[in-house]
Amino acid sequence: MRHPVFLALCLTGTVALAACQKSSDAEVQRALKSVNVIDETNLNDIMLTVGDPDEAVAYFTKASTENPDRIDLKRGLGQSLIRAGRAAEAATVWASIANSPQGQPEDRVALADALIRQNEWEKAAAELNRIPPTYETFERYRLEAMVADSRKDWKRADSFYEIAAGMTTKPASIYNNWGFSKLSRQDFAGAERLFVQAITFDDSLFTAKNNLVMARGAQRKYDLPVVPMNQTEKAELLYTLALTAIKKGDVAVGKALLQDAISTHPQHFEAAVRSLAALEA
């Protein structure tokens, strides 16, 4: 009489063991899936930042093709194409994202950026106009300023540059762009002030240092500004200043600055040597 009871207990134990086994397997699969997601996220981040741009394009092309519903992979492809200098392809990708049901205002900003990189200024302006005015970010206003610049709408450009500079803790590049805008308008004093601000926020930004020298040279200020610079940078800045002086008609000053650049450079300064030889000839 005990056998049926014992058999029932055994069967119950078997079922329970099978259920436990299934539960354990499910938990293992979930754990593995979580690990895979973490690994994939890390790999995506690496590809978007420090990976080779062309390898990143290949990676995200394959990943987004295999997972067409993953909008994050499409965004990764768009960003990778920009890094690889393939703006036309990036614009196509960003357009498909921005116009999809999952599209966000930041996607349209990325599309405008890709269009600007191709000098498609009016198309970029149209995309920016489609973004709600309540969407206010540094990147949006940076692009708005550039578009206003392209239209020579200086008042709007200045307003957007100022807004963008106030929306980031690293405004050096914005002040440099703004300064270059002033330089193109021949507002050399205004440009000089903005380049100094750019260097104040990032004293490693050589572009701003070079632009500062151009702005000063345009005002016939032929001494180097007091900014951090190494020996090679000093030579390069003297060379820029020399060319600016020559363009202003101050040839003698330019020749002296070229000689200073050659003697200052820690190596052979071929460009300056050629320029000086051309002047003396």
N, C-alpha and C positions, 0 to 999 in steps of 0.2 A: 504493500500500500504506500510505502514511502517513495517508490520509484517515480510515479508521476509527479510527485511534489518536487523531488530532486531534479527530474528532467525539466520541469517548469522553471526551476531556479536557474538551472544551467542555461536554458534558452534565454531567460531574462537577462542573465549575465552576458551572454553572447551579444544580444541586441544592444545592451548598454555599452559593451566594449566597442561594438561597431559604430554606435552613435558617438562615443568618445573619440574614436579614431577619425570619423568624418569631421567632427568638430575641430580636432587637433589639426587635421589637414587643411581645413578652411582657414584656421588662424595662421598656419604657416604660410599659406598662399597670400593672405592679406598682408602679413609681415613682409614677405618678399616683394609684393607689389609696392608697399610703402617705401622699401629700400630702393626699388627701381625708380620710383618717382623722384626720390631725393637725389639719386645718382644722375638722372636725366636733367633735373633742375640745375645741378652743379655743372654738368657738361654744357647745358645751354648757356649758362652765365659765362663759362670759360670761352665758349665760341664767340660770344658777343663782345668780349672785352679783350682778352689777350691772345685768342686763337688767330691763326693765319686767316685773313679775310676770304681768300678763295676757298680754303678748306671749310670755313664757316658757311659760305654760300652752298657748297656741295652738301654739307651736313643738313642744313635747314631745307634745301630743295628736296632731298630724299625724305626727310622726316615729315614735311608738310604734304608731300605726295602720298605717303603711306597713311597719314592721318589728316585727311582733308577737312575734318570738322574742328581741328585744333587751331583756333585763331592765334594762340600764343606762338605756335611754330611759324605761322605766316608772318607774324610781326618780326620774329627772329630773322626770317628770310629778308624782309624789307630792310632791317637794320644792317644785316650783313652785306647786302648789295650796296648800300651807301658806303660802308667801310671799304668795300672793294673798288669804289670809284665807278660803280655801274648805276648811275643815277636814273637813266632812262628805264632800265628794267625795274629799279626800285619804285619808280613812280607808278608803273603798271601794277605792281604788287600792292602798294599802299592804296591805290584807287580801288582795287577789288576789296580791300579790307574796309576802307572808309565807307564805301557804298553798300556794304553788307549789313544785315540786321544786327550783327555784333559790333559794328563800327562805333567808335567813340570819337569825341572831339580831338583827342590827342593823335588819332590816326590821320585825321584830315590835316593837322598841323605837320605831321611827318610827310604827308603827300605834298603839301606846299613847299616844304624844305627840299624835297627831291626835285620839284619843278624849278625852284630857284637855282639849284645846282646845274640845271640845263639852260639857264637864262630864259626860262619861260615865265617871265615876270607877271604878265597879265593873267595867265592861268593860275599862278600862285595866288595872286590877289583875289581872284574869283573863289578859290577854295577857302581862303581865310575869311572871306565875307559870308561863307556858309556856316561858319562856326558861331554858336550863340555868344552874344556879348558878355554873358555871365561867366563864360569859360575864360578865366584870366590866369595865364601862366607865363613864366619867364620866356619859354621858347616861342610862345605865340607872339608876344610883344617884340621879341628880337626879330622875328620874321616880318612883322608889321613895319618895324622901323626900316628894314632893308628895302621893302617894297616901296615905302614912301620915299626913300632915298632915290630909288630907280626912277621915280616920277618927278624928282626934284621938288617934292612937296616938303620943303625944309621944316616948316612949322610942325607938321605931323611927325616927321622923322625925329625931331628933337624931343617931342612929347613921348613918343614910343620908346626911344632910347633911355630917357629918364625913368620911365615906368619900369622898363626891363632891369635897369641897374639897381633899382630899389627892391627887386624881387629875388635877388640872389645874394649869397654870401661871397661869391667869387665873380665880381663884376669886371675884372680886368679886360676880358675880351670884348665886352660891351663898350667900355670906355675907349678901347682901341678902335673899334669899328666906328664909334661916334666921332672920334677924333679924325679918322680918315675921311668921314663924311664932311667934316668942317674943312679939311685939307682940300678936298675936291671943290669946295665952294670958295676957296682962297681966303677963308677966315683963318689965317695962320696962327694968330694969337689964341683964338678959341681952340684950335686943334692942339696947340702946345699944352694948354692947361689940361685937356682931356687925356693926352698921352702921359703926362706926369701922373695923373690919377690912376691910369692903368698900371703904370710901373709901381706905384705905391701899393697896389693890391697884389701885384705879382712881379717882383723885380727880376724874374728869370725870363720874362716875355721879351725876347729880343726884337720881335716885330715892332712892338711899341717903342722900344729904344730907337730903332732905325727910323720909324715914322717921326719921332720927336726931333731927331736931328734934321730931318727934311723940313719940318715945320719951322725950326729955328733958322736953318739955312735960308729959307724963303724970306725970312725977315732980316737977312744978312747978319745973323748971330753965328759967327764962325768958330766959337769956342765950344768944346764938348760940354754937355750938361753934366751936373753932378749926380750921376746915377750909378748903381753897382754894375761893374763890367769887368770881364777878364781881359787878358792881353789881346787875344784874337778878336774879341768883340770890339775892343777899342780901335783896333786897326780897321775893322769893317766899318765902324761908325765914322772914322776919319775919311775913309774912302767915299762913303755916302755924302758926307759934308763937302768933300772936294768936288764931286760931280754936281752937287747943288750950286756951289759957288761958280763953277764954270758955266752952268746954264744961266746963272744970273748975270754973266758977263765979267765976273771977277776972276779972270784967268790966272793972274799972278797968285792970288790967294789959293785958288784951286791947285796950282802946281805945288805950292808949299805944303798943302794938306796931303797931297798924294805922296810927297816925299816922307812926310811924317807917318803916313799909313804903312809905307814900305819898311821904314826903319822900326816901326812898332810891332809889326806882325812877327810872331815867333818863328814862322817859316817863310818860304819864298811866296810873296804875294803877287801872283801872276797877273791878275786883273789890273791891279794898281800899276804895275810895271808897264803893261801895255798902254794904259791910258796916259801915263807920263811920257812914254816914248812918242806917242801920237801927238801930244801937245808940243813937245820939243822939236818934232819934225816939221 
